[in-house]
Amino acid sequence: MRLVSQGRAKSYGVSWNEEELSALSLICKTFNKKMSDVAPYIRAGILTIERYKKAESRDDIINPLLKLPKDQLLQKARLLGINISPDAPVEIIAELVKEEKEKQTKKATATTIPVKVEPVTETSPVEDANAKEAKKVSIALKKKESKEKKKK
């Protein structure tokens, strides 16, 4: 477990192949980064400096929680109700936090009830009465005008 969290192994019981190991080494040296910082990108298939530069700023390539310090990650896990040991590797904690957030998001969207919202007009009863009266007057004037036209 420690080898994986340190970036010295691809996965539990799986070592890096030659291409991955040389890419890991090259990217670490080029950007002066620790193996543990670069390893998630190599695991995602990013094996060149150019692709690493592009991928580093994107959150959809690797779990953005992996960029947090372990103590902050543990705090987030506990706030989400995850009972986890401080000895757990960062990768495991980050994955559990991500999954729990997704579960809570799905629950929140599943329980949302669509509500039809009617537009609200901000008129007082007096304004409404005045508008009705004005409409009546307008209709009366039109009738009067039409009678006068008929007489002529």
Contacts in CASP RR format, 6 or more apart in sequence:
PFRMAT RR
TARGET T0000
AUTHOR 0000-0000-0000
METHOD contacts of the structure
MODEL  1
MRLVSQGRAKSYGVSWNEEELSALSLICKTFNKKMSDVAPYIRAGILTIE
RYKKAESRDDIINPLLKLPKDQLLQKARLLGINISPDAPVEIIAELVKEE
KEKQTKKATATTIPVKVEPVTETSPVEDANAKEAKKVSIALKKKESKEKK
KK
1 12 0 8 1.000
1 89 0 8 1.000
2 89 0 8 1.000
3 9 0 8 1.000
4 10 0 8 1.000
4 11 0 8 1.000
4 12 0 8 1.000
4 39 0 8 1.000
4 89 0 8 1.000
4 91 0 8 1.000
5 36 0 8 1.000
5 89 0 8 1.000
5 90 0 8 1.000
5 91 0 8 1.000
6 35 0 8 1.000
6 36 0 8 1.000
7 24 0 8 1.000
7 35 0 8 1.000
7 36 0 8 1.000
7 38 0 8 1.000
7 39 0 8 1.000
8 35 0 8 1.000
9 15 0 8 1.000
9 16 0 8 1.000
10 16 0 8 1.000
10 17 0 8 1.000
10 20 0 8 1.000
10 42 0 8 1.000
10 43 0 8 1.000
11 43 0 8 1.000
16 24 0 8 1.000
16 42 0 8 1.000
19 47 0 8 1.000
20 42 0 8 1.000
20 45 0 8 1.000
20 47 0 8 1.000
23 42 0 8 1.000
23 46 0 8 1.000
23 47 0 8 1.000
23 48 0 8 1.000
24 35 0 8 1.000
24 38 0 8 1.000
24 39 0 8 1.000
24 42 0 8 1.000
26 49 0 8 1.000
27 33 0 8 1.000
27 38 0 8 1.000
27 41 0 8 1.000
27 42 0 8 1.000
27 49 0 8 1.000
27 52 0 8 1.000
28 34 0 8 1.000
28 35 0 8 1.000
28 37 0 8 1.000
28 38 0 8 1.000
30 49 0 8 1.000
31 38 0 8 1.000
31 52 0 8 1.000
36 90 0 8 1.000
38 52 0 8 1.000
40 62 0 8 1.000
40 63 0 8 1.000
40 66 0 8 1.000
40 91 0 8 1.000
41 52 0 8 1.000
41 55 0 8 1.000
41 56 0 8 1.000
41 61 0 8 1.000
41 62 0 8 1.000
43 62 0 8 1.000
44 55 0 8 1.000
44 61 0 8 1.000
44 62 0 8 1.000
46 52 0 8 1.000
46 55 0 8 1.000
46 61 0 8 1.000
55 61 0 8 1.000
55 62 0 8 1.000
63 94 0 8 1.000
63 95 0 8 1.000
63 98 0 8 1.000
65 73 0 8 1.000
65 76 0 8 1.000
65 93 0 8 1.000
65 94 0 8 1.000
65 97 0 8 1.000
65 98 0 8 1.000
66 90 0 8 1.000
66 91 0 8 1.000
66 94 0 8 1.000
68 76 0 8 1.000
68 94 0 8 1.000
70 86 0 8 1.000
70 90 0 8 1.000
70 93 0 8 1.000
73 90 0 8 1.000
73 93 0 8 1.000
73 94 0 8 1.000
73 97 0 8 1.000
74 84 0 8 1.000
74 86 0 8 1.000
74 93 0 8 1.000
76 97 0 8 1.000
77 84 0 8 1.000
77 93 0 8 1.000
77 96 0 8 1.000
77 97 0 8 1.000
77 100 0 8 1.000
78 84 0 8 1.000
80 97 0 8 1.000
80 100 0 8 1.000
80 101 0 8 1.000
80 104 0 8 1.000
81 100 0 8 1.000
82 96 0 8 1.000
82 97 0 8 1.000
82 100 0 8 1.000
84 92 0 8 1.000
84 93 0 8 1.000
84 96 0 8 1.000
123 131 0 8 1.000
END
